[in-house]
Amino acid sequence: MIDEILIKLNRVRGVGGAVVLTTDGQVVAGVLRQEVDDARLAAAVGTLLGHAQHLASTLRLAGGGPLHVQGELGGILALPVGKAWLAIVIDPGANLALLQLEARPFTEQLAAAIAL
């Protein structure tokens, strides 16, 4: 069921792949392009989330919100999905605000599927 949701998410314009991961960087499910290793991506995003949560705690900011990293060749958008995270690989030139709106139903479906 999770894979089916990710396959549909990958049809959204600007999405180059997606992986659901635990807070410690373990893959729950992934649908990525062939050149991207889901385990490596999940581990890197898990590390990034840990650092972001530590920073938020140090600065007394609320944690657990979306995290976005952008580079010249694309980016990563990490969104909470229940007790897990959804990392979306973003194509270059994608509209981030629109992508966040279009991803919302998928995060809700994934949170429900993970809770089962």
Biopython code that builds the backbone (N, CA, C, O; Angstrom):
import numpy as np
from Bio.PDB.StructureBuilder import StructureBuilder

atoms = [
    (1, "MET", "N", (0.808, -1.184, 0.000)),
    (1, "MET", "CA", (0.000, 0.000, 0.000)),
    (1, "MET", "C", (0.863, 1.263, 0.000)),
    (1, "MET", "O", (0.567, 2.218, -0.719)),
    (2, "ILE", "N", (1.924, 1.269, 0.802)),
    (2, "ILE", "CA", (2.809, 2.424, 0.851)),
    (2, "ILE", "C", (3.473, 2.638, -0.508)),
    (2, "ILE", "O", (3.576, 3.771, -0.978)),
    (3, "ASP", "N", (3.920, 1.557, -1.136)),
    (3, "ASP", "CA", (4.538, 1.667, -2.463)),
    (3, "ASP", "C", (3.567, 2.268, -3.478)),
    (3, "ASP", "O", (3.971, 3.073, -4.317)),
    (4, "GLU", "N", (2.296, 1.886, -3.409)),
    (4, "GLU", "CA", (1.293, 2.423, -4.338)),
    (4, "GLU", "C", (1.137, 3.936, -4.158)),
    (4, "GLU", "O", (1.006, 4.670, -5.137)),
    (5, "ILE", "N", (1.150, 4.389, -2.928)),
    (5, "ILE", "CA", (1.049, 5.817, -2.651)),
    (5, "ILE", "C", (2.259, 6.541, -3.219)),
    (5, "ILE", "O", (2.125, 7.604, -3.825)),
    (6, "LEU", "N", (3.450, 5.963, -3.021)),
    (6, "LEU", "CA", (4.673, 6.585, -3.529)),
    (6, "LEU", "C", (4.703, 6.623, -5.059)),
    (6, "LEU", "O", (5.187, 7.590, -5.647)),
    (7, "ILE", "N", (4.192, 5.581, -5.698)),
    (7, "ILE", "CA", (4.127, 5.557, -7.158)),
    (7, "ILE", "C", (3.242, 6.689, -7.663)),
    (7, "ILE", "O", (3.581, 7.358, -8.639)),
    (8, "LYS", "N", (2.112, 6.903, -7.004)),
    (8, "LYS", "CA", (1.217, 8.007, -7.394)),
    (8, "LYS", "C", (1.882, 9.361, -7.133)),
    (8, "LYS", "O", (1.750, 10.282, -7.939)),
    (9, "LEU", "N", (2.589, 9.482, -6.020)),
    (9, "LEU", "CA", (3.295, 10.719, -5.707)),
    (9, "LEU", "C", (4.334, 11.035, -6.786)),
    (9, "LEU", "O", (4.527, 12.196, -7.146)),
    (10, "ASN", "N", (4.991, 10.012, -7.290)),
    (10, "ASN", "CA", (6.015, 10.212, -8.319)),
    (10, "ASN", "C", (5.451, 10.745, -9.629)),
    (10, "ASN", "O", (6.205, 11.202, -10.488)),
    (11, "ARG", "N", (4.148, 10.691, -9.788)),
    (11, "ARG", "CA", (3.513, 11.244, -10.989)),
    (11, "ARG", "C", (3.282, 12.745, -10.887)),
    (11, "ARG", "O", (2.941, 13.393, -11.876)),
    (12, "VAL", "N", (3.466, 13.295, -9.696)),
    (12, "VAL", "CA", (3.286, 14.735, -9.488)),
    (12, "VAL", "C", (4.451, 15.471, -10.145)),
    (12, "VAL", "O", (5.609, 15.072, -10.023)),
    (13, "ARG", "N", (4.120, 16.537, -10.835)),
    (13, "ARG", "CA", (5.137, 17.324, -11.527)),
    (13, "ARG", "C", (6.160, 17.864, -10.524)),
    (13, "ARG", "O", (5.797, 18.446, -9.502)),
    (14, "GLY", "N", (7.428, 17.663, -10.831)),
    (14, "GLY", "CA", (8.510, 18.143, -9.972)),
    (14, "GLY", "C", (9.067, 17.108, -9.029)),
    (14, "GLY", "O", (10.099, 17.338, -8.399)),
    (15, "VAL", "N", (8.398, 15.955, -8.917)),
    (15, "VAL", "CA", (8.856, 14.889, -8.022)),
    (15, "VAL", "C", (9.770, 13.946, -8.800)),
    (15, "VAL", "O", (9.401, 13.429, -9.855)),
    (16, "GLY", "N", (10.960, 13.736, -8.263)),
    (16, "GLY", "CA", (11.924, 12.849, -8.895)),
    (16, "GLY", "C", (12.109, 11.546, -8.148)),
    (16, "GLY", "O", (13.022, 10.780, -8.457)),
    (17, "GLY", "N", (11.268, 11.283, -7.181)),
    (17, "GLY", "CA", (11.352, 10.069, -6.396)),
    (17, "GLY", "C", (10.979, 10.369, -4.956)),
    (17, "GLY", "O", (10.913, 11.529, -4.548)),
    (18, "ALA", "N", (10.736, 9.320, -4.193)),
    (18, "ALA", "CA", (10.348, 9.514, -2.795)),
    (18, "ALA", "C", (10.707, 8.276, -1.980)),
    (18, "ALA", "O", (10.715, 7.150, -2.478)),
    (19, "VAL", "N", (11.001, 8.529, -0.719)),
    (19, "VAL", "CA", (11.292, 7.442, 0.206)),
    (19, "VAL", "C", (10.661, 7.779, 1.558)),
    (19, "VAL", "O", (10.702, 8.922, 2.013)),
    (20, "VAL", "N", (10.079, 6.763, 2.184)),
    (20, "VAL", "CA", (9.569, 6.892, 3.547)),
    (20, "VAL", "C", (10.627, 6.278, 4.449)),
    (20, "VAL", "O", (11.110, 5.172, 4.206)),
    (21, "LEU", "N", (10.979, 7.024, 5.503)),
    (21, "LEU", "CA", (12.044, 6.566, 6.371)),
    (21, "LEU", "C", (11.674, 6.775, 7.832)),
    (21, "LEU", "O", (10.825, 7.604, 8.161)),
    (22, "THR", "N", (12.321, 6.016, 8.693)),
    (22, "THR", "CA", (12.156, 6.190, 10.129)),
    (22, "THR", "C", (13.008, 7.377, 10.572)),
    (22, "THR", "O", (13.844, 7.868, 9.814)),
    (23, "THR", "N", (12.794, 7.827, 11.788)),
    (23, "THR", "CA", (13.553, 8.972, 12.287)),
    (23, "THR", "C", (15.048, 8.681, 12.397)),
    (23, "THR", "O", (15.859, 9.607, 12.419)),
    (24, "ASP", "N", (15.416, 7.405, 12.465)),
    (24, "ASP", "CA", (16.841, 7.066, 12.525)),
    (24, "ASP", "C", (17.424, 6.706, 11.162)),
    (24, "ASP", "O", (18.535, 6.182, 11.084)),
    (25, "GLY", "N", (16.681, 6.984, 10.082)),
    (25, "GLY", "CA", (17.229, 6.839, 8.733)),
    (25, "GLY", "C", (17.079, 5.474, 8.088)),
    (25, "GLY", "O", (17.787, 5.172, 7.127)),
    (26, "GLN", "N", (16.173, 4.638, 8.591)),
    (26, "GLN", "CA", (15.938, 3.332, 7.987)),
    (26, "GLN", "C", (14.813, 3.432, 6.953)),
    (26, "GLN", "O", (13.824, 4.131, 7.172)),
    (27, "VAL", "N", (14.967, 2.739, 5.839)),
    (27, "VAL", "CA", (13.968, 2.764, 4.774)),
    (27, "VAL", "C", (12.739, 1.969, 5.179)),
    (27, "VAL", "O", (12.845, 0.820, 5.606)),
    (28, "VAL", "N", (11.570, 2.591, 5.042)),
    (28, "VAL", "CA", (10.296, 1.893, 5.186)),
    (28, "VAL", "C", (9.855, 1.436, 3.800)),
    (28, "VAL", "O", (9.462, 0.285, 3.612)),
    (29, "ALA", "N", (9.923, 2.349, 2.832)),
    (29, "ALA", "CA", (9.590, 2.056, 1.440)),
    (29, "ALA", "C", (10.183, 3.165, 0.585)),
    (29, "ALA", "O", (10.361, 4.291, 1.048)),
    (30, "GLY", "N", (10.486, 2.842, -0.657)),
    (30, "GLY", "CA", (11.044, 3.859, -1.540)),
    (30, "GLY", "C", (10.738, 3.579, -2.996)),
    (30, "GLY", "O", (10.729, 2.429, -3.436)),
    (31, "VAL", "N", (10.489, 4.636, -3.730)),
    (31, "VAL", "CA", (10.307, 4.568, -5.177)),
    (31, "VAL", "C", (11.159, 5.703, -5.736)),
    (31, "VAL", "O", (10.730, 6.855, -5.784)),
    (32, "LEU", "N", (12.371, 5.356, -6.155)),
    (32, "LEU", "CA", (13.338, 6.341, -6.607)),
    (32, "LEU", "C", (13.844, 5.995, -7.998)),
    (32, "LEU", "O", (13.651, 4.886, -8.498)),
    (33, "ARG", "N", (14.489, 6.964, -8.600)),
    (33, "ARG", "CA", (15.141, 6.715, -9.884)),
    (33, "ARG", "C", (16.244, 5.696, -9.675)),
    (33, "ARG", "O", (16.748, 5.522, -8.566)),
    (34, "GLN", "N", (16.608, 5.027, -10.753)),
    (34, "GLN", "CA", (17.576, 3.936, -10.650)),
    (34, "GLN", "C", (18.928, 4.369, -10.090)),
    (34, "GLN", "O", (19.585, 3.592, -9.397)),
    (35, "GLU", "N", (19.349, 5.592, -10.380)),
    (35, "GLU", "CA", (20.683, 6.009, -9.941)),
    (35, "GLU", "C", (20.732, 6.442, -8.473)),
    (35, "GLU", "O", (21.803, 6.762, -7.958)),
    (36, "VAL", "N", (19.583, 6.454, -7.803)),
    (36, "VAL", "CA", (19.533, 6.866, -6.397)),
    (36, "VAL", "C", (19.281, 5.637, -5.529)),
    (36, "VAL", "O", (18.317, 4.901, -5.744)),
    (37, "ASP", "N", (20.149, 5.425, -4.554)),
    (37, "ASP", "CA", (20.023, 4.299, -3.627)),
    (37, "ASP", "C", (19.153, 4.740, -2.453)),
    (37, "ASP", "O", (19.507, 5.672, -1.731)),
    (38, "ASP", "N", (18.022, 4.074, -2.263)),
    (38, "ASP", "CA", (17.090, 4.500, -1.217)),
    (38, "ASP", "C", (17.686, 4.400, 0.185)),
    (38, "ASP", "O", (17.379, 5.231, 1.041)),
    (39, "ALA", "N", (18.527, 3.408, 0.435)),
    (39, "ALA", "CA", (19.131, 3.270, 1.764)),
    (39, "ALA", "C", (20.086, 4.424, 2.056)),
    (39, "ALA", "O", (20.099, 4.949, 3.169)),
    (40, "ARG", "N", (20.880, 4.821, 1.069)),
    (40, "ARG", "CA", (21.816, 5.937, 1.253)),
    (40, "ARG", "C", (21.056, 7.250, 1.437)),
    (40, "ARG", "O", (21.413, 8.071, 2.283)),
    (41, "LEU", "N", (20.004, 7.440, 0.637)),
    (41, "LEU", "CA", (19.207, 8.659, 0.762)),
    (41, "LEU", "C", (18.539, 8.717, 2.133)),
    (41, "LEU", "O", (18.563, 9.756, 2.791)),
    (42, "ALA", "N", (17.948, 7.614, 2.561)),
    (42, "ALA", "CA", (17.279, 7.579, 3.861)),
    (42, "ALA", "C", (18.267, 7.845, 5.000)),
    (42, "ALA", "O", (17.950, 8.571, 5.941)),
    (43, "ALA", "N", (19.443, 7.266, 4.914)),
    (43, "ALA", "CA", (20.454, 7.492, 5.959)),
    (43, "ALA", "C", (20.876, 8.958, 5.998)),
    (43, "ALA", "O", (20.999, 9.540, 7.075)),
    (44, "ALA", "N", (21.098, 9.554, 4.834)),
    (44, "ALA", "CA", (21.508, 10.962, 4.778)),
    (44, "ALA", "C", (20.401, 11.873, 5.300)),
    (44, "ALA", "O", (20.670, 12.799, 6.065)),
    (45, "VAL", "N", (19.161, 11.617, 4.892)),
    (45, "VAL", "CA", (18.044, 12.444, 5.359)),
    (45, "VAL", "C", (17.827, 12.241, 6.859)),
    (45, "VAL", "O", (17.535, 13.197, 7.577)),
    (46, "GLY", "N", (17.967, 11.017, 7.331)),
    (46, "GLY", "CA", (17.844, 10.754, 8.771)),
    (46, "GLY", "C", (18.871, 11.542, 9.568)),
    (46, "GLY", "O", (18.547, 12.103, 10.615)),
    (47, "THR", "N", (20.106, 11.589, 9.082)),
    (47, "THR", "CA", (21.155, 12.374, 9.739)),
    (47, "THR", "C", (20.807, 13.858, 9.721)),
    (47, "THR", "O", (20.945, 14.546, 10.732)),
    (48, "LEU", "N", (20.357, 14.346, 8.569)),
    (48, "LEU", "CA", (19.969, 15.741, 8.432)),
    (48, "LEU", "C", (18.825, 16.094, 9.387)),
    (48, "LEU", "O", (18.843, 17.151, 10.018)),
    (49, "LEU", "N", (17.837, 15.212, 9.490)),
    (49, "LEU", "CA", (16.715, 15.447, 10.403)),
    (49, "LEU", "C", (17.182, 15.498, 11.852)),
    (49, "LEU", "O", (16.702, 16.317, 12.635)),
    (50, "GLY", "N", (18.111, 14.627, 12.204)),
    (50, "GLY", "CA", (18.658, 14.630, 13.563)),
    (50, "GLY", "C", (19.346, 15.947, 13.885)),
    (50, "GLY", "O", (19.161, 16.509, 14.965)),
    (51, "HIS", "N", (20.143, 16.435, 12.937)),
    (51, "HIS", "CA", (20.822, 17.716, 13.143)),
    (51, "HIS", "C", (19.815, 18.866, 13.215)),
    (51, "HIS", "O", (19.959, 19.768, 14.040)),
    (52, "ALA", "N", (18.807, 18.833, 12.359)),
    (52, "ALA", "CA", (17.787, 19.886, 12.359)),
    (52, "ALA", "C", (17.015, 19.893, 13.679)),
    (52, "ALA", "O", (16.726, 20.958, 14.227)),
    (53, "GLN", "N", (16.680, 18.705, 14.188)),
    (53, "GLN", "CA", (15.960, 18.632, 15.458)),
    (53, "GLN", "C", (16.829, 19.114, 16.617)),
    (53, "GLN", "O", (16.339, 19.759, 17.544)),
    (54, "HIS", "N", (18.116, 18.797, 16.556)),
    (54, "HIS", "CA", (19.040, 19.277, 17.594)),
    (54, "HIS", "C", (19.136, 20.801, 17.541)),
    (54, "HIS", "O", (19.104, 21.455, 18.584)),
    (55, "LEU", "N", (19.251, 21.365, 16.364)),
    (55, "LEU", "CA", (19.308, 22.811, 16.203)),
    (55, "LEU", "C", (18.030, 23.467, 16.714)),
    (55, "LEU", "O", (18.082, 24.467, 17.430)),
    (56, "ALA", "N", (16.884, 22.900, 16.344)),
    (56, "ALA", "CA", (15.602, 23.445, 16.800)),
    (56, "ALA", "C", (15.507, 23.411, 18.319)),
    (56, "ALA", "O", (15.002, 24.352, 18.931)),
    (57, "SER", "N", (15.984, 22.344, 18.926)),
    (57, "SER", "CA", (15.964, 22.223, 20.384)),
    (57, "SER", "C", (16.912, 23.239, 21.026)),
    (57, "SER", "O", (16.560, 23.886, 22.013)),
    (58, "THR", "N", (18.105, 23.376, 20.467)),
    (58, "THR", "CA", (19.090, 24.316, 20.996)),
    (58, "THR", "C", (18.571, 25.749, 20.959)),
    (58, "THR", "O", (18.799, 26.522, 21.890)),
    (59, "LEU", "N", (17.878, 26.097, 19.889)),
    (59, "LEU", "CA", (17.358, 27.454, 19.724)),
    (59, "LEU", "C", (15.962, 27.625, 20.311)),
    (59, "LEU", "O", (15.358, 28.692, 20.207)),
    (60, "ARG", "N", (15.456, 26.556, 20.931)),
    (60, "ARG", "CA", (14.115, 26.552, 21.515)),
    (60, "ARG", "C", (13.039, 26.872, 20.476)),
    (60, "ARG", "O", (12.122, 27.659, 20.713)),
    (61, "LEU", "N", (13.186, 26.241, 19.338)),
    (61, "LEU", "CA", (12.206, 26.359, 18.267)),
    (61, "LEU", "C", (11.347, 25.106, 18.264)),
    (61, "LEU", "O", (11.773, 24.061, 18.755)),
    (62, "ALA", "N", (10.166, 25.198, 17.725)),
    (62, "ALA", "CA", (9.336, 24.002, 17.565)),
    (62, "ALA", "C", (9.975, 23.130, 16.489)),
    (62, "ALA", "O", (10.413, 23.644, 15.460)),
    (63, "GLY", "N", (10.032, 21.845, 16.709)),
    (63, "GLY", "CA", (10.622, 20.926, 15.743)),
    (63, "GLY", "C", (9.561, 20.097, 15.055)),
    (63, "GLY", "O", (8.373, 20.212, 15.357)),
    (64, "GLY", "N", (9.995, 19.265, 14.133)),
    (64, "GLY", "CA", (9.094, 18.322, 13.489)),
    (64, "GLY", "C", (8.371, 18.845, 12.264)),
    (64, "GLY", "O", (7.481, 18.176, 11.740)),
    (65, "GLY", "N", (8.736, 20.018, 11.804)),
    (65, "GLY", "CA", (8.097, 20.567, 10.611)),
    (65, "GLY", "C", (8.844, 20.182, 9.359)),
    (65, "GLY", "O", (9.842, 19.465, 9.426)),
    (66, "PRO", "N", (8.374, 20.647, 8.217)),
    (66, "PRO", "CA", (9.040, 20.336, 6.950)),
    (66, "PRO", "C", (10.484, 20.829, 6.933)),
    (66, "PRO", "O", (10.835, 21.813, 7.584)),
    (67, "LEU", "N", (11.301, 20.122, 6.175)),
    (67, "LEU", "CA", (12.701, 20.489, 6.011)),
    (67, "LEU", "C", (12.998, 20.479, 4.520)),
    (67, "LEU", "O", (12.635, 19.536, 3.817)),
    (68, "HIS", "N", (13.657, 21.524, 4.037)),
    (68, "HIS", "CA", (13.937, 21.648, 2.616)),
    (68, "HIS", "C", (15.411, 21.965, 2.413)),
    (68, "HIS", "O", (15.961, 22.850, 3.068)),
    (69, "VAL", "N", (16.043, 21.239, 1.503)),
    (69, "VAL", "CA", (17.421, 21.485, 1.110)),
    (69, "VAL", "C", (17.431, 21.605, -0.407)),
    (69, "VAL", "O", (16.920, 20.732, -1.109)),
    (70, "GLN", "N", (18.014, 22.689, -0.910)),
    (70, "GLN", "CA", (18.006, 22.950, -2.354)),
    (70, "GLN", "C", (19.430, 23.087, -2.869)),
    (70, "GLN", "O", (20.285, 23.693, -2.223)),
    (71, "GLY", "N", (19.671, 22.516, -4.039)),
    (71, "GLY", "CA", (20.951, 22.660, -4.720)),
    (71, "GLY", "C", (20.707, 23.033, -6.171)),
    (71, "GLY", "O", (19.560, 23.202, -6.587)),
    (72, "GLU", "N", (21.756, 23.160, -6.929)),
    (72, "GLU", "CA", (21.636, 23.537, -8.335)),
    (72, "GLU", "C", (20.909, 22.484, -9.167)),
    (72, "GLU", "O", (20.225, 22.818, -10.135)),
    (73, "LEU", "N", (21.054, 21.232, -8.799)),
    (73, "LEU", "CA", (20.494, 20.138, -9.598)),
    (73, "LEU", "C", (19.214, 19.553, -9.018)),
    (73, "LEU", "O", (18.763, 18.490, -9.445)),
    (74, "GLY", "N", (18.632, 20.242, -8.047)),
    (74, "GLY", "CA", (17.399, 19.766, -7.427)),
    (74, "GLY", "C", (17.472, 19.902, -5.928)),
    (74, "GLY", "O", (18.284, 20.668, -5.408)),
    (75, "GLY", "N", (16.634, 19.169, -5.230)),
    (75, "GLY", "CA", (16.623, 19.277, -3.782)),
    (75, "GLY", "C", (15.901, 18.125, -3.123)),
    (75, "GLY", "O", (15.508, 17.153, -3.769)),
    (76, "ILE", "N", (15.739, 18.259, -1.827)),
    (76, "ILE", "CA", (15.028, 17.276, -1.008)),
    (76, "ILE", "C", (14.031, 18.037, -0.142)),
    (76, "ILE", "O", (14.362, 19.058, 0.460)),
    (77, "LEU", "N", (12.828, 17.533, -0.090)),
    (77, "LEU", "CA", (11.806, 18.053, 0.815)),
    (77, "LEU", "C", (11.436, 16.912, 1.754)),
    (77, "LEU", "O", (10.970, 15.865, 1.303)),
    (78, "ALA", "N", (11.638, 17.103, 3.046)),
    (78, "ALA", "CA", (11.291, 16.083, 4.039)),
    (78, "ALA", "C", (10.066, 16.556, 4.807)),
    (78, "ALA", "O", (10.037, 17.664, 5.342)),
    (79, "LEU", "N", (9.056, 15.695, 4.851)),
    (79, "LEU", "CA", (7.786, 16.009, 5.502)),
    (79, "LEU", "C", (7.450, 14.923, 6.516)),
    (79, "LEU", "O", (7.636, 13.740, 6.233)),
    (80, "PRO", "N", (6.957, 15.308, 7.696)),
    (80, "PRO", "CA", (6.571, 14.290, 8.671)),
    (80, "PRO", "C", (5.332, 13.530, 8.207)),
    (80, "PRO", "O", (4.390, 14.118, 7.676)),
    (81, "VAL", "N", (5.348, 12.220, 8.415)),
    (81, "VAL", "CA", (4.184, 11.371, 8.113)),
    (81, "VAL", "C", (3.979, 10.445, 9.314)),
    (81, "VAL", "O", (4.479, 9.320, 9.340)),
    (82, "GLY", "N", (3.245, 10.932, 10.293)),
    (82, "GLY", "CA", (3.066, 10.170, 11.524)),
    (82, "GLY", "C", (4.385, 10.077, 12.258)),
    (82, "GLY", "O", (5.014, 11.098, 12.534)),
    (83, "LYS", "N", (4.811, 8.868, 12.578)),
    (83, "LYS", "CA", (6.079, 8.664, 13.287)),
    (83, "LYS", "C", (7.248, 8.499, 12.334)),
    (83, "LYS", "O", (8.370, 8.236, 12.768)),
    (84, "ALA", "N", (7.001, 8.649, 11.055)),
    (84, "ALA", "CA", (8.043, 8.506, 10.044)),
    (84, "ALA", "C", (8.182, 9.825, 9.273)),
    (84, "ALA", "O", (7.568, 10.833, 9.623)),
    (85, "TRP", "N", (8.995, 9.792, 8.226)),
    (85, "TRP", "CA", (9.218, 10.959, 7.379)),
    (85, "TRP", "C", (9.128, 10.543, 5.923)),
    (85, "TRP", "O", (9.448, 9.411, 5.562)),
    (86, "LEU", "N", (8.691, 11.470, 5.104)),
    (86, "LEU", "CA", (8.663, 11.308, 3.659)),
    (86, "LEU", "C", (9.706, 12.241, 3.084)),
    (86, "LEU", "O", (9.632, 13.455, 3.278)),
    (87, "ALA", "N", (10.676, 11.688, 2.379)),
    (87, "ALA", "CA", (11.688, 12.495, 1.692)),
    (87, "ALA", "C", (11.372, 12.466, 0.205)),
    (87, "ALA", "O", (11.354, 11.403, -0.415)),
    (88, "ILE", "N", (11.126, 13.634, -0.356)),
    (88, "ILE", "CA", (10.800, 13.764, -1.772)),
    (88, "ILE", "C", (12.003, 14.368, -2.481)),
    (88, "ILE", "O", (12.504, 15.420, -2.082)),
    (89, "VAL", "N", (12.466, 13.701, -3.533)),
    (89, "VAL", "CA", (13.519, 14.247, -4.375)),
    (89, "VAL", "C", (12.854, 15.229, -5.330)),
    (89, "VAL", "O", (11.922, 14.875, -6.052)),
    (90, "ILE", "N", (13.341, 16.464, -5.326)),
    (90, "ILE", "CA", (12.727, 17.528, -6.108)),
    (90, "ILE", "C", (13.560, 17.790, -7.354)),
    (90, "ILE", "O", (14.776, 17.967, -7.278)),
    (91, "ASP", "N", (12.891, 17.811, -8.497)),
    (91, "ASP", "CA", (13.561, 18.125, -9.753)),
    (91, "ASP", "C", (13.977, 19.589, -9.784)),
    (91, "ASP", "O", (13.344, 20.419, -9.131)),
    (92, "PRO", "N", (15.031, 19.925, -10.530)),
    (92, "PRO", "CA", (15.419, 21.338, -10.665)),
    (92, "PRO", "C", (14.264, 22.150, -11.259)),
    (92, "PRO", "O", (13.569, 21.685, -12.163)),
    (93, "GLY", "N", (14.074, 23.324, -10.761)),
    (93, "GLY", "CA", (13.035, 24.206, -11.286)),
    (93, "GLY", "C", (11.630, 23.915, -10.804)),
    (93, "GLY", "O", (10.687, 24.585, -11.223)),
    (94, "ALA", "N", (11.466, 22.932, -9.934)),
    (94, "ALA", "CA", (10.132, 22.610, -9.418)),
    (94, "ALA", "C", (9.636, 23.749, -8.535)),
    (94, "ALA", "O", (10.427, 24.433, -7.885)),
    (95, "ASN", "N", (8.342, 23.943, -8.517)),
    (95, "ASN", "CA", (7.708, 24.963, -7.683)),
    (95, "ASN", "C", (7.509, 24.361, -6.292)),
    (95, "ASN", "O", (6.631, 23.521, -6.095)),
    (96, "LEU", "N", (8.322, 24.791, -5.336)),
    (96, "LEU", "CA", (8.314, 24.199, -3.995)),
    (96, "LEU", "C", (6.977, 24.393, -3.287)),
    (96, "LEU", "O", (6.460, 23.457, -2.677)),
    (97, "ALA", "N", (6.416, 25.591, -3.360)),
    (97, "ALA", "CA", (5.147, 25.857, -2.678)),
    (97, "ALA", "C", (4.036, 24.975, -3.233)),
    (97, "ALA", "O", (3.250, 24.412, -2.472)),
    (98, "LEU", "N", (3.970, 24.855, -4.541)),
    (98, "LEU", "CA", (2.955, 24.013, -5.169)),
    (98, "LEU", "C", (3.189, 22.546, -4.824)),
    (98, "LEU", "O", (2.239, 21.807, -4.564)),
    (99, "LEU", "N", (4.429, 22.132, -4.823)),
    (99, "LEU", "CA", (4.754, 20.751, -4.494)),
    (99, "LEU", "C", (4.344, 20.421, -3.062)),
    (99, "LEU", "O", (3.838, 19.328, -2.807)),
    (100, "GLN", "N", (4.552, 21.343, -2.124)),
    (100, "GLN", "CA", (4.141, 21.106, -0.745)),
    (100, "GLN", "C", (2.622, 20.948, -0.648)),
    (100, "GLN", "O", (2.131, 20.097, 0.095)),
    (101, "LEU", "N", (1.895, 21.751, -1.383)),
    (101, "LEU", "CA", (0.430, 21.626, -1.395)),
    (101, "LEU", "C", (-0.007, 20.297, -1.996)),
    (101, "LEU", "O", (-0.888, 19.625, -1.458)),
    (102, "GLU", "N", (0.607, 19.923, -3.104)),
    (102, "GLU", "CA", (0.225, 18.682, -3.774)),
    (102, "GLU", "C", (0.656, 17.448, -2.990)),
    (102, "GLU", "O", (0.071, 16.378, -3.157)),
    (103, "ALA", "N", (1.663, 17.579, -2.146)),
    (103, "ALA", "CA", (2.143, 16.439, -1.350)),
    (103, "ALA", "C", (1.281, 16.182, -0.123)),
    (103, "ALA", "O", (1.310, 15.082, 0.429)),
    (104, "ARG", "N", (0.519, 17.168, 0.309)),
    (104, "ARG", "CA", (-0.255, 17.041, 1.557)),
    (104, "ARG", "C", (-1.164, 15.805, 1.574)),
    (104, "ARG", "O", (-1.144, 15.070, 2.561)),
    (105, "PRO", "N", (-1.962, 15.541, 0.525)),
    (105, "PRO", "CA", (-2.808, 14.336, 0.593)),
    (105, "PRO", "C", (-1.994, 13.045, 0.682)),
    (105, "PRO", "O", (-2.425, 12.069, 1.297)),
    (106, "PHE", "N", (-0.820, 13.051, 0.066)),
    (106, "PHE", "CA", (0.025, 11.857, 0.118)),
    (106, "PHE", "C", (0.592, 11.650, 1.520)),
    (106, "PHE", "O", (0.704, 10.514, 1.981)),
    (107, "THR", "N", (0.950, 12.745, 2.202)),
    (107, "THR", "CA", (1.455, 12.594, 3.568)),
    (107, "THR", "C", (0.362, 12.074, 4.492)),
    (107, "THR", "O", (0.636, 11.280, 5.392)),
    (108, "GLU", "N", (-0.868, 12.512, 4.278)),
    (108, "GLU", "CA", (-1.996, 12.025, 5.087)),
    (108, "GLU", "C", (-2.233, 10.540, 4.836)),
    (108, "GLU", "O", (-2.437, 9.772, 5.776)),
    (109, "GLN", "N", (-2.205, 10.137, 3.568)),
    (109, "GLN", "CA", (-2.399, 8.719, 3.238)),
    (109, "GLN", "C", (-1.274, 7.866, 3.804)),
    (109, "GLN", "O", (-1.516, 6.772, 4.314)),
    (110, "LEU", "N", (-0.048, 8.361, 3.716)),
    (110, "LEU", "CA", (1.083, 7.594, 4.236)),
    (110, "LEU", "C", (1.018, 7.475, 5.756)),
    (110, "LEU", "O", (1.294, 6.411, 6.309)),
    (111, "ALA", "N", (0.653, 8.564, 6.429)),
    (111, "ALA", "CA", (0.525, 8.518, 7.891)),
    (111, "ALA", "C", (-0.507, 7.482, 8.308)),
    (111, "ALA", "O", (-0.298, 6.734, 9.263)),
    (112, "ALA", "N", (-1.612, 7.442, 7.591)),
    (112, "ALA", "CA", (-2.659, 6.448, 7.889)),
    (112, "ALA", "C", (-2.168, 5.037, 7.623)),
    (112, "ALA", "O", (-2.446, 4.129, 8.408)),
    (113, "ALA", "N", (-1.445, 4.837, 6.531)),
    (113, "ALA", "CA", (-0.944, 3.502, 6.180)),
    (113, "ALA", "C", (0.115, 3.029, 7.185)),
    (113, "ALA", "O", (0.162, 1.848, 7.530)),
    (114, "ILE", "N", (0.947, 3.939, 7.644)),
    (114, "ILE", "CA", (1.987, 3.585, 8.598)),
    (114, "ILE", "C", (1.394, 3.244, 9.969)),
    (114, "ILE", "O", (1.915, 2.388, 10.683)),
    (115, "ALA", "N", (0.309, 3.918, 10.324)),
    (115, "ALA", "CA", (-0.332, 3.696, 11.619)),
    (115, "ALA", "C", (-0.981, 2.319, 11.730)),
    (115, "ALA", "O", (-1.244, 1.844, 12.835)),
    (116, "LEU", "N", (-1.242, 1.676, 10.594)),
    (116, "LEU", "CA", (-1.908, 0.358, 10.604)),
    (116, "LEU", "C", (-1.024, -0.725, 11.151)),
    (116, "LEU", "O", (-1.438, -1.882, 11.224)),
]
sb = StructureBuilder()
sb.init_structure("model")
sb.init_model(0)
sb.init_chain("A")
sb.init_seg("    ")
for serial, (resi, resn, name, xyz) in enumerate(atoms, 1):
    if name == "N":
        sb.init_residue(resn, " ", resi, " ")
    sb.init_atom(name, np.array(xyz, "f"), 0.0, 1.0, " ", f" {name:<3s}", serial, name[0])
structure = sb.get_structure()
